[in-house]
Amino acid sequence: MAMRPRVAVRQWRWARRAVQALSLLAFTLLVLWTARDVPGPLGAEGLLRLDPLAGAAAMLSLRRWLPAFIPALILLALTLALGRFWCGWLCPLGTLVDWSAPRDGRARTIPRRWHGLKYGLLLLTLVGALFGSLTLLALDPLTIFVRTVTTWLAPGANWLVTQAQIGLYRVGPLEGLADALDGALRPLVLSYKQAHYQGLLPIAGLFLGILALNRLAPRAWCRILCPLGGLLSLAAKGSWLKRKVGDGCVSCGACARDCRMGTIDPARDYASDSGECILCLDCAVACPRGAITFGPNWRYDADWEYDPIRRQALGMLGLGVAGAALAQVLPERAQPHPYRLRPPGAQEEALLRACLRCGICLRACPTHGLQPSLHEAGIMGLWTPILAPRLGHCEYSCNACGAACPTGAIPPLALAEKQRAAIGKAYVAHDLCLAWTGRAPCIVCEEMCPLPEKAIVLETVAVHDAAQGARTLQAPVVLHERCIGCGLCENRCPVQGEAAIRVRVDPLT
Amino acid sequence: MKTLSRRRLLHMAAAAGLGLAAGACQRTPATGQAAASPPAAATTAPPTVAPTVVAPSPTGALPTAQMPAPGATPSPVVATPGATATPASEAPAYLAAVHGEDPEAITRRAILALGGMERFVSPGYDVIVKPNICNANHGYEYASTTNPTVVATLVRLCLEAGAQRVRVMDNPFAGSGEQAYARSGIREAVEAAGGEMEIMARHRFVESEIPQGVDLKSWLFYKPILDADLVINVPIAKHHSMARLTLGCKNLMGCIEDRSAMHRNLGQRIADLVSRVAPQLTVMDAVRILTANGPTGGNLNDVLLTNTVIASHDIVAVDAYTTRLFGMQPDEIEYIAAAHRMGLGAMLLAELDIAELEV
């Protein structure tokens, strides 16, 4: 890695762009392939296992070593050797941030002190984890990526393609094209069932906000806020491979103008912080003298004005403690929300301690009934999975969420075990139910109940309504000792809006 | 062991009940419209009383239900000489009920008794077979999904009769098509037989008028089913708490979207679906039947091994016959009565030419 001619540098930059695109594609496909219908062993839980921030936070919160995160350790070791190559070459969110930066963005600058914020966010995340809350992993770039693809981009693409298909299908000769789209995209990329996600606006807003930060300066998210960037930055400061400015430098300033991380400092002879350099190679290409090279240097870059200092660390520690206390005194911690239905087998406290908020389980759920909780589990449980039966039930013959979870926050249950694990219990709202109110004969909930011994039975009841007078109808009664709360009854209840049969948390546990 | 003795009991009951049932079926349904219902005698096949007919009509009347719509099905005469020939002694029956332990053999025998698959399939036909694959929860031995051997045998028969393409599909109400096709064993059997499984994708459901509909005037139908040269309906006989039984007519609910809304006035609405989908051949899988906790099943104690396949061009007649396996009368099932009233088929079994066979 000594001196290279500029032609070679250009080739390296092209290689980086290609690797970025391939990596984004691979990560996107990994997320999509987590869906239950797709055959194959690989899912995006592998993606999260690469994440040293998620790994460190989960280990702090669970207070034990998690071998699942060995890939993250390898990434950290590679960062010690090569610097923040992850950010510049592989991170799917980083690539999207790059691609959405305005063309004239390089001219924009932000105060360099702001770069220190990400260390604060990193520390806050780890302090939160120590107090058993992984909520701040919601800001980890990988979880943001998986969550956004899962809840917005994939269902959105699915909707667009389906609408196009419906349109094409109506035009006789184009029928084949509509069918071909199906053959090509489903189930490998899109799903057969259209997903709908609750609380999507904040998820989409966070993603768009990150891209919009580019208006401040290129890669502003990666420079200022990204907590994983912060962790990798602290490692990269001591990396073996570092940027060097050679004797040929004529102080033209081209490299500083072109640096997308804003880390090349004219006041320091155009030196840069290896904790901020993402090895994009733009400076090496920009340098008219070919004076910029990358080579070995073991020095730890610890003299930048935004580097974390003890005072800041103490402040964040205090903020973390105060934040944890705030999250713990919200009412959701005193009394469970009645519809906080956790995936089968998941125990509330264990789930909060282990859930990375990545949303892989949402993608794995074939009915799209697993949803990111917004308020149901308080701040402690933001974007953790809950079942919303109106949007999708827990499929009797499926245990995909537990299999997909990278940390075991949702335990990997065998199917027979999962079929006995109660999520909640169903309750009939007698003043909504078509049968109980006498408005119409209806047994859909009983029909749908998938249990071999149905947990919903029908009773013949005398009903009376103004329109049809007195008569008898079959009306549903739930046998709670059998019900596992899968929510298929609630999902299919023909009553508009809130169903006349609803699954709530088991009143006895 | 238990199922065997149950089965024998059932057979005895069925045999004994035939005469009774025949008589009972003569009762005019409560609505009183039945007598006026099937007006289509002009289109019916010549009556043929096969030697195997168990319950000849006391009146000797012609089969009264409509034959498959002209053009949709080939002529009742066996079209291809030399193909799997009907035994010379056996003229095509109106309905065949075949009993035996080999699902493939009884399926083949039932179709043969109707005059062979060539009666239904012309060379080059695009055929859709519609079994009941209601969910992905259990294998076929739980009797919630159609027997894969019965389905695969029909696929083979169609291909042997010259069909160009045979697709098999259903729209499960829980679990994805992919999962349910695999779990039911139907994918494997159909693909081995040379058929294709098709996922019923959303875009192929189109709003379609139901000209004869009494309650429903239009609904979202799966267009390829409406367009196919031949639709073979292959239900499995199951318990259902509202309809009482899930049979051939109710199996057509897999051809539509927005099923929950069907349950208001279910009987009439199912009959309206029958009028629109009008499958030209219905083959009831009663190898195993589900007697409780249907239509989802999952409990082998609710399963009865009845080793029977019932086939006819008349979906209503097949359903009417199948009620016997549950010790019921056709007019106890609302959709059978409604379809009969609309002239979509015959539920008065005593008037039909039924081939009752053992293999």
Interface residues (C-beta under 8 A of the other chain):
Chain A: R36 D37 T162 Q165 I166 L168 Y169 R170 A178 D179 D182 R186 P187 Y192 K193 Q194 P366 H393 E395 Y396 S397 C398 L434 A440 P441 C442 I443 V444 E446 E447 M448 C449 P450 L451 P452 E453 K454 L458 Q474 L488 R492 C493 P494
Chain B: N135 A136 N137 F173 A174 G175 S176 G177 E178 Q179 R183 I199 A201 R202 H203 R204 V206 K223 H240 S241 M242 S260 A261 H263 R264 L266 N293 P295 T296 G297 G298 N299
